[in-house]
Amino acid sequence: MIIVLKPQATEADANEILAKIAELGLKPLYMPGIERTVLGALGDERILRQLHLDSYPMVNDIKPILSPYKLVSRELQAHDSVVAIDDVKIGGGNFTVVAGPCSVESQDQLFGVADMIKSHGVPLLRGGAYKPRTSPYSFQGLGEEGLKLLRAAKAQYQLPTVSEIIDPNDAELMAEYIDCYQIGARNMQNFRLLEAVGKQQKPVLLKRGMSATIEELLLAAEYIINAGNANVILCERGIRTFETATRNTLDLNAVAYLKEKTHLPVLVDPSHGTGVKSLINPLSRAAAAVGADGIIVEAHLNPKEALSDGHQALTEEDFAKLMADIKPFVSAAGKVLR
């Protein structure tokens, strides 16, 4: 429920209502604005009726939040959120590129890719220390050693890092090494994991599950924010359909729809979205055109030797072309390439 106070309402008036909301065991929200203050109350609306808020002299209007996701909805917050990964802002008119290898394999490999993307002005380095793989025999990542390499790469190249978390018990450990958690498609509805990163204040890049609806993605984001962490970035990374020509079907419809329904920033992953290296460039341009706040792509200096997803990793030549080709599309979308 959204409670709009009258322009002359004071902070004391707001606090009185917030206290009443909390007394009922509901979640109060305080959102002061330039012209007037808006309050929120999350919980069972049958209980909310016990407050008789329409009788408060400083209450101007009461509106129900109709969507099942409350905190991420534009019904509650109309303006776009900007999420900062260290000093890099996602959203707010920026088109941010996140790049790096699928897996952290060695210092030479990671530092080589970091140097390459840094030379092209990319502000964020991605790399997996823990890898959930379909086969138990595939490379599972270096674990904490990979996290240490990511921290060393940040120190060397001043690139904040993004890395996937797969175990709720690793949340505090990873917070010591990285700047942004990534929750992959396979874990989008791992609710204990969502709650674990929600208890931290590190930003979370939340990828859409391969068979998840848009509403399910937004409700997964709601879990994180409801646990206390508002720094959530959504990522469309392709869904599984009947089509077999590409690894997944990159749902750019979802990007435009998400920008209408939520205030959270939205990235696109054309690497996993297609699994076809030649399609990453055109779909990155399309992502900019449809309103995305950035892309996350895989890059490797020698994809033939990559321990995971080498077939979709961009070489230095590929990456240079990508960065040059997306510039006019980002500019046409009214955003600044970061």
N, C-alpha and C positions, 0 to 999 in steps of 0.2 A: 504494500500500500504506500502511496505517495501522499504526503501531507504538505500542502503549500500554505505557508504563513502569509499574513498580511504584511505590506511593506513596513508598517510601523512596529512590527513585532520585534522584541528585544531578544538578546541571547538568553536572558532569564526565562522568557516565555518558552523558547525552544527547549531549554534544559528541563523545564517542568514537564513538558509532553514526553521528552525522551526518557525521563525517569519513570513515568507511568508505563511507557512501552516496555522498559526493562523489567519492571515489577511483575509483568505478566509472563516473563520468561521468553519474550520475543527479542529479536535483534534490532536495536535502534540505529539509525543512520542520520548523520548530521551533515548537510550539504549547503553551507551558506553561499549565497550568490551576491552579485553586485546590487540587484534591485530588490530581491527578496530571498528569504530562506526556505529551503525545501528540506523536509524530514522524510525519512523512510522507516517503515516498520515491516520486518520480514518474519513470516510465521503464519500460523493458522488464522485466517481472516475472521473465522467465527469468534476467536478470542478477542481479536481487535475490536469487534463491535462492542465489547464490554466497556471500552473507553469512552464511547459517545463523543468522539472528537469533534463532531459537527457542532457541539454545544460550547466549545472553547471560543472565546471572543476573538482570539488572534489567529484562528484557523480560517483561511480563505477558501480552500478547496481540498477535497479528498478524492483521490483517484486510485482505483485498483491497478496493480501491475498484472496485466493479463497473460504475459508470456510465462512459461514454466521456469525459465531462467530469469532471475531478477537482477542480480548484481551486474551482469554483463550486458544487460539490455539497454537500448537507447530510451526506453520508457523511463528508466531511472536516471540515466545520464545522457543528455542529448549530444554533448560535445565529445570529440575524439580524445581518447587517452593516448598519452605518449609514454612509452616505457623505455627507461634508460638502462642499457647494459654497460656498466661502468660509466664512461663519459659519452657513449654512442647512443643517440636517441632514435628509437624506432617509432615511426608515425610522425605526426605534426608537419606534414609536407615533405618529409624525407623519403627517398627510395633507397633503402639500405641493402647492400649486398653482403651476404655471409658466405664464406667459401673456405674450403679445406678438404682434406682427405676423409673418406668414409671412416677409416680406422687409423689410429695412431700406431705406426709400425716401428719407428726408430727415430732417434734425434735427427739424423741426416734427412730422413724423409720429411718429417714435420717441419723442420727449420727451412728446408728447401722450398716447400709449398708456402710457408709463411712469408718468406722473402719474395716469392713470386707474386702473391696476391697483394702484399704491401706495396710493391712497385706499381701496381695498377690502382692504388688508392682505396682498396677494400679495407674497411675498418674493423671487421670481426673475423676471427678464425674459428672454424668448426673442426672437430675431430673426435672420434669415438674412442674412449678408453675401455668402455664396457660395450659389447656388441651382442644383442639378442639375435641369434642366427637361426634360420629354419632348420638347418642340420646341426646335430650336436658335434659333428666332426669338423665343422667350419671354424675358422679363426674367431675366437671369442673376445679378443682385445687384450691389452697389456695390463688392465686393471689399474691399481694405484700408480704403477710405474708410468703408465700413459698419462695419468693426471699430473704427475711431476713434470713430464715433458711439456705438457700444455702450459703449465705455470712458467716453465723456463722459456718457452716460445713467447709468451706474453712479455716477459721481462726483456727479452732480446729485441723484439720487434714492436713493442707497444700496441699489441693487438689483443683486446679482450677476447675471452674464449667461450665457446658454446660446446657442451658435451652431454651425451645422453646418460640419463640415470635409469637403471632398471630395477633397483632394489630399494625399498623405503629405508632400509637400515643404512644406506650409503649417503643419505641426504646431508648429514653433518660433515662427514668426511669430504665429500665433493665440494662443499661450500668453502673449504680451506684452499682449494686449488683453482676452481673455475669461476666464471662470472655469470653464466647463465645455464640453467638446467635445460636439457631437451628431453621431452617425453615423446617417445616414438609411437608409430601407428599401433604396434602390438600392445602397448601399455596405456592407450588413451583412456580405457575404462578400468584401469587398475586403481580402484578408488583409494586403497591404502597408500599407494604411491602419490596420488594427487593430493591427499591430505598431508602427507609427509613434506612435500615441497611447499604446500600452502602454509606450513608452520615456519618456513624459512622466509627470508626477504629477498633472496636472489630471484632475478627474473626467470620466468619459465616459458620456453618455446614449446607449445603444445601442438603436436601434429595430429591431424585427423586420422582416425582408424580407417583401414582399407575397406571396411564394410559399414562404416558409421554414417548415420545421417547428420545433416548440419545441426539439427537440434541436439543430438547426442554429443557432438563436439562442444556446443555451447554449454550444455549441462556439465560436461567434464571441466570446462573452464570455471564454471560456477563452484564446483567442489574446491578448487584451488583458492579462489577469492573468498569463499565463505570460511575457509580455514584461516584466513588472515593475510594472504599475499595477493595484492591487487596487480602485481607486475606480470601480467600474462600476455603473451603474443601468440596468436593463432597461426597455424600453418596448413594450407591446403597442399597435400602431397600425392594426390591421385587416389582413386578408389578402384576396387576390383569389380569389373563388369564382365559381360560375355565376350568382350573384344579381346583378341589374343595377339593383335599386331604389335601392341606395346605392352610394357610390363604392367602398367596401370592406365586408367583413363583420367587425365588431369582435368578436374572439374572446375573450370574457370567461372562457370555459373555461380559456384559457391562463393567465390571471392566477392562478386558484386552483391550477392544476397547478404553475405556477412557484413559488408560495409553498411548496408541498410539497417540491419538488425542489432548490431553490437557496436559499442564504442571502442572495442579493443583493436589494436593494429593487426594486420593480416599479411603474412608472407606467403610466398608460393615456392614449392620445391619441384622444379621441372626435371631434376635428375631422377628422383624416384617416381615422379609423375608419369614419366615415359619409359625410362630405362634405355632410351635410344639417344646417344650422344648428339647426333645431328639435329635432333628436335629440341634440344635445350635452348638454343639461341632463339628460334622463332617463338617458342612458348614463353620465354623470358620477356620478349617484347610484348607479347599479348598480355602477360601479367601486369606490366606497367600500364598498358592501355585500359585494362579493365578495373584499375583502381587499387592494385596491391601496394603495400607499403615497402615491398622489397622482395628479394629472392634469396634462397639458400641453395647453393650448388656445390657439387663435388669436384675437386681438382686434385691432380696428382702429376708429378713430374714424369713418371714412367708408369702409366696405367697398366701396361702389360705385366708389371711385377707387383701390382697392388694385391693385398691379401683379402680385400673385399670390394665388390662393386667396381672393379677396374673398367668394365665395359662402358660405364656411364660417366667416368671421370674425365674432366677437361684437361688437356695438356696446356702448356704455357701459350702456345700459338692459338688454341681454341679459346682460351680465357681472354686473351688480348682482343680477339675479334668480338667476343661476347660483350665486353665492356664498351667497345667502340660502337657496336650496333644498337645497344639499348639506350644510349644517350639521347637521341632525338625523341624516342618514345617517352622516356621519363620527362623530358622537357615539355613535350606536348600534353602530358597529363598534369602539368602544373606543379611538378615536384622537383626536388633537388637530389641528384645522384650522390650517394655516399658510399 
